[in-house]
Amino acid sequence: MPQFLVAIHHPDDYQASVVEDDAMRHDIDDLNDEMVAAGVRKFVGGLKPVAQARSIPAGGSEVTGAPTMPGTLHMGGLWVLECADLDEALAWGQKAAKACRAPVEVRPFYP
């Protein structure tokens, strides 16, 4: 069965302790329980703030204290789901965007 990345994106200045209230944590917990019950969740993880990221450019010659991707949004967490197809993965992505109150990217893995 195909696997999909469902990535949550947060702004650079995202502070979980400020933004994530009890209701949001409850919604995310419920979503995780639903994914487990459906048998689709293979991995889940939240990422520390982008300020703690380190980057290694092509060639691997140095490590920098900045994210590699310029912009105002960076990945803040992710799920790896095993779904029948892209439509099913997108349905989970919509639930993730609602629970996390953040934009979501859904992307298939190569087989």
Backbone as JSON Lines, residues from 0, in Angstrom:
{"i":0,"aa":"M","n":[0.85,-1.17,0.0],"ca":[0.0,0.0,0.0],"c":[0.9,1.24,0.0]}
{"i":1,"aa":"P","n":[0.53,2.28,-0.76],"ca":[1.36,3.48,-0.84],"c":[1.45,4.23,0.5]}
{"i":2,"aa":"Q","n":[2.58,4.88,0.69],"ca":[2.78,5.71,1.88],"c":[2.83,7.17,1.49]}
{"i":3,"aa":"F","n":[2.38,8.03,2.41],"ca":[2.29,9.46,2.18],"c":[2.83,10.23,3.37]}
{"i":4,"aa":"L","n":[3.5,11.33,3.08],"ca":[3.91,12.28,4.09],"c":[2.79,13.3,4.25]}
{"i":5,"aa":"V","n":[2.37,13.52,5.47],"ca":[1.43,14.59,5.79],"c":[2.21,15.53,6.71]}
{"i":6,"aa":"A","n":[2.6,16.68,6.19],"ca":[3.47,17.6,6.91],"c":[2.7,18.85,7.33]}
{"i":7,"aa":"I","n":[2.86,19.22,8.59],"ca":[2.26,20.44,9.14],"c":[3.29,21.56,9.0]}
{"i":8,"aa":"H","n":[2.86,22.73,8.56],"ca":[3.78,23.85,8.4],"c":[3.43,24.96,9.38]}
{"i":9,"aa":"H","n":[4.46,25.47,10.05],"ca":[4.3,26.54,11.02],"c":[5.13,27.75,10.59]}
{"i":10,"aa":"P","n":[4.71,28.94,11.03],"ca":[5.53,30.13,10.75],"c":[6.84,30.07,11.54]}
{"i":11,"aa":"D","n":[7.83,30.82,11.09],"ca":[9.14,30.82,11.73],"c":[9.07,31.11,13.22]}
{"i":12,"aa":"D","n":[8.16,31.98,13.63],"ca":[8.09,32.4,15.03],"c":[7.07,31.59,15.84]}
{"i":13,"aa":"Y","n":[6.71,30.4,15.36],"ca":[5.71,29.56,16.04],"c":[6.2,29.16,17.42]}
{"i":14,"aa":"Q","n":[5.35,29.37,18.41],"ca":[5.65,28.97,19.78],"c":[4.51,28.09,20.27]}
{"i":15,"aa":"A","n":[4.77,26.79,20.33],"ca":[3.74,25.84,20.71],"c":[3.1,26.2,22.04]}
{"i":16,"aa":"S","n":[3.89,26.64,23.0],"ca":[3.35,26.95,24.33],"c":[2.35,28.1,24.3]}
{"i":17,"aa":"V","n":[2.43,28.93,23.27],"ca":[1.52,30.07,23.15],"c":[0.31,29.71,22.29]}
{"i":18,"aa":"V","n":[0.55,28.99,21.2],"ca":[-0.48,28.73,20.2],"c":[-1.35,27.51,20.53]}
{"i":19,"aa":"E","n":[-0.73,26.47,21.07],"ca":[-1.43,25.2,21.25],"c":[-2.12,25.15,22.61]}
{"i":20,"aa":"D","n":[-3.43,25.37,22.59],"ca":[-4.21,25.31,23.82],"c":[-4.73,23.89,24.04]}
{"i":21,"aa":"D","n":[-5.46,23.69,25.13],"ca":[-5.97,22.36,25.46],"c":[-6.89,21.81,24.37]}
{"i":22,"aa":"A","n":[-7.71,22.68,23.79],"ca":[-8.64,22.23,22.74],"c":[-7.87,21.72,21.52]}
{"i":23,"aa":"M","n":[-6.82,22.43,21.14],"ca":[-6.02,22.01,19.99],"c":[-5.31,20.68,20.28]}
{"i":24,"aa":"R","n":[-4.72,20.56,21.46],"ca":[-4.04,19.3,21.82],"c":[-5.04,18.15,21.83]}
{"i":25,"aa":"H","n":[-6.24,18.41,22.31],"ca":[-7.29,17.39,22.33],"c":[-7.64,16.96,20.89]}
{"i":26,"aa":"D","n":[-7.79,17.93,19.99],"ca":[-8.12,17.62,18.6],"c":[-7.02,16.8,17.94]}
{"i":27,"aa":"I","n":[-5.76,17.13,18.21],"ca":[-4.64,16.39,17.63],"c":[-4.59,14.97,18.21]}
{"i":28,"aa":"D","n":[-4.8,14.84,19.52],"ca":[-4.83,13.5,20.14],"c":[-5.94,12.66,19.53]}
{"i":29,"aa":"D","n":[-7.14,13.27,19.35],"ca":[-8.25,12.54,18.74],"c":[-7.91,12.09,17.33]}
{"i":30,"aa":"L","n":[-7.26,12.97,16.55],"ca":[-6.87,12.62,15.19],"c":[-5.88,11.46,15.21]}
{"i":31,"aa":"N","n":[-4.89,11.51,16.09],"ca":[-3.93,10.41,16.19],"c":[-4.62,9.1,16.54]}
{"i":32,"aa":"D","n":[-5.56,9.15,17.49],"ca":[-6.32,7.94,17.86],"c":[-7.1,7.41,16.67]}
{"i":33,"aa":"E","n":[-7.69,8.32,15.89],"ca":[-8.48,7.91,14.71],"c":[-7.58,7.26,13.66]}
{"i":34,"aa":"M","n":[-6.39,7.84,13.46],"ca":[-5.45,7.27,12.49],"c":[-4.99,5.88,12.92]}
{"i":35,"aa":"V","n":[-4.71,5.71,14.2],"ca":[-4.29,4.4,14.71],"c":[-5.43,3.39,14.54]}
{"i":36,"aa":"A","n":[-6.64,3.78,14.92],"ca":[-7.79,2.88,14.79],"c":[-8.04,2.47,13.35]}
{"i":37,"aa":"A","n":[-7.78,3.38,12.4],"ca":[-7.97,3.09,10.98],"c":[-6.8,2.27,10.41]}
{"i":38,"aa":"G","n":[-5.71,2.16,11.17],"ca":[-4.56,1.39,10.72],"c":[-3.7,2.08,9.68]}
{"i":39,"aa":"V","n":[-3.81,3.42,9.57],"ca":[-3.06,4.13,8.54],"c":[-1.76,4.76,9.07]}
{"i":40,"aa":"R","n":[-1.69,5.04,10.36],"ca":[-0.55,5.77,10.9],"c":[0.64,4.84,11.09]}
{"i":41,"aa":"K","n":[1.76,5.19,10.44],"ca":[3.0,4.42,10.56],"c":[4.02,5.15,11.41]}
{"i":42,"aa":"F","n":[3.98,6.48,11.42],"ca":[4.91,7.28,12.2],"c":[4.31,8.66,12.39]}
{"i":43,"aa":"V","n":[4.59,9.27,13.53],"ca":[4.19,10.65,13.79],"c":[5.29,11.3,14.61]}
{"i":44,"aa":"G","n":[5.53,12.58,14.35],"ca":[6.53,13.3,15.14],"c":[6.39,14.79,14.99]}
{"i":45,"aa":"G","n":[6.6,15.48,16.09],"ca":[6.64,16.93,16.08],"c":[8.09,17.38,16.05]}
{"i":46,"aa":"L","n":[8.34,18.51,15.42],"ca":[9.7,19.03,15.31],"c":[9.87,20.26,16.19]}
{"i":47,"aa":"K","n":[11.06,20.41,16.72],"ca":[11.38,21.61,17.5],"c":[11.4,22.81,16.57]}
{"i":48,"aa":"P","n":[11.39,24.03,17.12],"ca":[11.33,25.24,16.29],"c":[12.46,25.31,15.26]}
{"i":49,"aa":"V","n":[12.17,25.97,14.16],"ca":[13.11,26.08,13.05],"c":[14.41,26.75,13.48]}
{"i":50,"aa":"A","n":[14.38,27.56,14.52],"ca":[15.61,28.21,15.01],"c":[16.62,27.18,15.49]}
{"i":51,"aa":"Q","n":[16.17,25.97,15.8],"ca":[17.07,24.91,16.25],"c":[17.55,24.03,15.11]}
{"i":52,"aa":"A","n":[17.13,24.33,13.9],"ca":[17.54,23.54,12.73],"c":[19.0,23.83,12.38]}
{"i":53,"aa":"R","n":[19.66,22.85,11.83],"ca":[21.0,22.99,11.28],"c":[20.94,22.47,9.86]}
{"i":54,"aa":"S","n":[21.65,23.12,8.96],"ca":[21.62,22.74,7.55],"c":[23.0,22.38,7.06]}
{"i":55,"aa":"I","n":[23.02,21.45,6.14],"ca":[24.26,21.03,5.48],"c":[24.03,21.2,3.99]}
{"i":56,"aa":"P","n":[24.75,22.12,3.35],"ca":[24.54,22.35,1.92],"c":[25.05,21.18,1.08]}
{"i":57,"aa":"A","n":[24.67,21.17,-0.19],"ca":[25.14,20.14,-1.11],"c":[26.66,20.08,-1.04]}
{"i":58,"aa":"G","n":[27.19,18.9,-1.01],"ca":[28.63,18.72,-0.89],"c":[29.04,18.4,0.53]}
{"i":59,"aa":"G","n":[28.21,18.79,1.5],"ca":[28.43,18.44,2.89],"c":[29.64,19.08,3.54]}
{"i":60,"aa":"S","n":[30.1,20.21,3.04],"ca":[31.34,20.8,3.52],"c":[31.19,21.58,4.82]}
{"i":61,"aa":"E","n":[30.0,22.0,5.17],"ca":[29.83,22.81,6.37],"c":[28.44,22.62,6.94]}
{"i":62,"aa":"V","n":[28.3,23.0,8.19],"ca":[27.0,22.98,8.86],"c":[26.66,24.42,9.22]}
{"i":63,"aa":"T","n":[25.46,24.83,8.86],"ca":[25.04,26.2,9.19],"c":[23.9,26.16,10.18]}
{"i":64,"aa":"G","n":[23.71,27.25,10.88],"ca":[22.65,27.35,11.88],"c":[21.39,27.96,11.34]}
{"i":65,"aa":"A","n":[21.05,27.61,10.12],"ca":[19.85,28.18,9.51],"c":[19.15,27.11,8.69]}
{"i":66,"aa":"P","n":[17.84,27.25,8.53],"ca":[17.13,26.29,7.67],"c":[17.56,26.46,6.21]}
{"i":67,"aa":"T","n":[17.47,25.39,5.44],"ca":[17.88,25.45,4.04],"c":[16.87,26.14,3.15]}
{"i":68,"aa":"M","n":[15.63,26.13,3.53],"ca":[14.58,26.68,2.69],"c":[14.2,28.08,3.15]}
{"i":69,"aa":"P","n":[14.41,29.08,2.31],"ca":[13.97,30.41,2.69],"c":[12.45,30.48,2.68]}
{"i":70,"aa":"G","n":[11.89,31.32,3.49],"ca":[10.45,31.46,3.51],"c":[9.96,31.76,4.9]}
{"i":71,"aa":"T","n":[8.67,31.79,5.04],"ca":[8.09,32.11,6.33],"c":[7.44,30.9,6.99]}
{"i":72,"aa":"L","n":[7.33,29.78,6.29],"ca":[6.76,28.56,6.85],"c":[7.78,27.43,6.76]}
{"i":73,"aa":"H","n":[7.81,26.61,7.82],"ca":[8.69,25.45,7.84],"c":[7.94,24.28,8.47]}
{"i":74,"aa":"M","n":[8.4,23.07,8.18],"ca":[7.74,21.89,8.7],"c":[7.83,21.88,10.23]}
{"i":75,"aa":"G","n":[6.68,21.72,10.87],"ca":[6.63,21.69,12.32],"c":[6.32,20.31,12.88]}
{"i":76,"aa":"G","n":[5.85,19.44,12.02],"ca":[5.52,18.08,12.44],"c":[5.08,17.27,11.24]}
{"i":77,"aa":"L","n":[4.97,15.96,11.44],"ca":[4.64,15.11,10.29],"c":[4.02,13.8,10.72]}
{"i":78,"aa":"W","n":[3.3,13.23,9.8],"ca":[2.83,11.86,9.89],"c":[3.31,11.13,8.64]}
{"i":79,"aa":"V","n":[3.58,9.86,8.77],"ca":[3.74,8.97,7.63],"c":[2.53,8.03,7.69]}
{"i":80,"aa":"L","n":[1.72,8.09,6.64],"ca":[0.5,7.3,6.59],"c":[0.57,6.29,5.46]}
{"i":81,"aa":"E","n":[-0.06,5.17,5.67],"ca":[-0.19,4.17,4.61],"c":[-1.66,4.15,4.22]}
{"i":82,"aa":"C","n":[-1.94,4.63,3.01],"ca":[-3.32,4.81,2.53],"c":[-3.52,4.09,1.21]}
{"i":83,"aa":"A","n":[-4.76,3.83,0.9],"ca":[-5.08,3.15,-0.35],"c":[-4.7,3.99,-1.56]}
{"i":84,"aa":"D","n":[-4.85,5.32,-1.44],"ca":[-4.58,6.19,-2.58],"c":[-4.44,7.63,-2.11]}
{"i":85,"aa":"L","n":[-4.14,8.52,-3.05],"ca":[-3.96,9.94,-2.73],"c":[-5.22,10.56,-2.14]}
{"i":86,"aa":"D","n":[-6.38,10.17,-2.64],"ca":[-7.63,10.74,-2.11],"c":[-7.78,10.46,-0.62]}
{"i":87,"aa":"E","n":[-7.46,9.24,-0.21],"ca":[-7.55,8.91,1.21],"c":[-6.54,9.72,2.02]}
{"i":88,"aa":"A","n":[-5.32,9.85,1.49],"ca":[-4.29,10.64,2.18],"c":[-4.71,12.1,2.29]}
{"i":89,"aa":"L","n":[-5.32,12.64,1.24],"ca":[-5.79,14.03,1.28],"c":[-6.9,14.22,2.31]}
{"i":90,"aa":"A","n":[-7.76,13.23,2.47],"ca":[-8.81,13.31,3.48],"c":[-8.19,13.39,4.88]}
{"i":91,"aa":"W","n":[-7.14,12.6,5.12],"ca":[-6.44,12.68,6.4],"c":[-5.73,14.03,6.53]}
{"i":92,"aa":"G","n":[-5.17,14.53,5.44],"ca":[-4.51,15.83,5.46],"c":[-5.48,16.94,5.82]}
{"i":93,"aa":"Q","n":[-6.7,16.86,5.32],"ca":[-7.71,17.86,5.67],"c":[-8.04,17.83,7.16]}
{"i":94,"aa":"K","n":[-8.12,16.63,7.71],"ca":[-8.37,16.5,9.14],"c":[-7.18,17.05,9.94]}
{"i":95,"aa":"A","n":[-5.97,16.81,9.44],"ca":[-4.78,17.32,10.13],"c":[-4.75,18.85,10.11]}
{"i":96,"aa":"A","n":[-5.08,19.44,8.99],"ca":[-5.1,20.91,8.89],"c":[-6.12,21.5,9.87]}
{"i":97,"aa":"K","n":[-7.25,20.83,10.02],"ca":[-8.27,21.3,10.94],"c":[-7.81,21.15,12.39]}
{"i":98,"aa":"A","n":[-7.28,19.98,12.74],"ca":[-6.85,19.73,14.12],"c":[-5.68,20.62,14.52]}
{"i":99,"aa":"C","n":[-4.73,20.81,13.61],"ca":[-3.51,21.57,13.92],"c":[-3.66,23.06,13.67]}
{"i":100,"aa":"R","n":[-4.77,23.42,13.01],"ca":[-5.0,24.83,12.69],"c":[-3.81,25.44,11.94]}
{"i":101,"aa":"A","n":[-3.33,24.67,10.96],"ca":[-2.13,25.06,10.21],"c":[-2.2,24.46,8.81]}
{"i":102,"aa":"P","n":[-1.46,25.04,7.87],"ca":[-1.42,24.46,6.52],"c":[-0.72,23.11,6.53]}
{"i":103,"aa":"V","n":[-1.15,22.27,5.6],"ca":[-0.65,20.89,5.51],"c":[-0.24,20.59,4.08]}
{"i":104,"aa":"E","n":[0.83,19.84,3.95],"ca":[1.27,19.32,2.64],"c":[1.14,17.81,2.67]}
{"i":105,"aa":"V","n":[0.55,17.24,1.62],"ca":[0.44,15.8,1.47],"c":[1.26,15.41,0.26]}
{"i":106,"aa":"R","n":[2.19,14.47,0.47],"ca":[3.08,14.1,-0.64],"c":[3.34,12.6,-0.61]}
{"i":107,"aa":"P","n":[3.19,11.92,-1.75],"ca":[3.45,10.48,-1.79],"c":[4.95,10.18,-1.77]}
{"i":108,"aa":"F","n":[5.29,9.07,-1.16],"ca":[6.65,8.54,-1.23],"c":[6.81,7.75,-2.52]}
{"i":109,"aa":"Y","n":[8.02,7.66,-3.02],"ca":[8.28,6.74,-4.13],"c":[8.05,5.32,-3.65]}
{"i":110,"aa":"P","n":[7.56,4.44,-4.53],"ca":[7.36,3.04,-4.11],"c":[8.69,2.35,-3.88]}
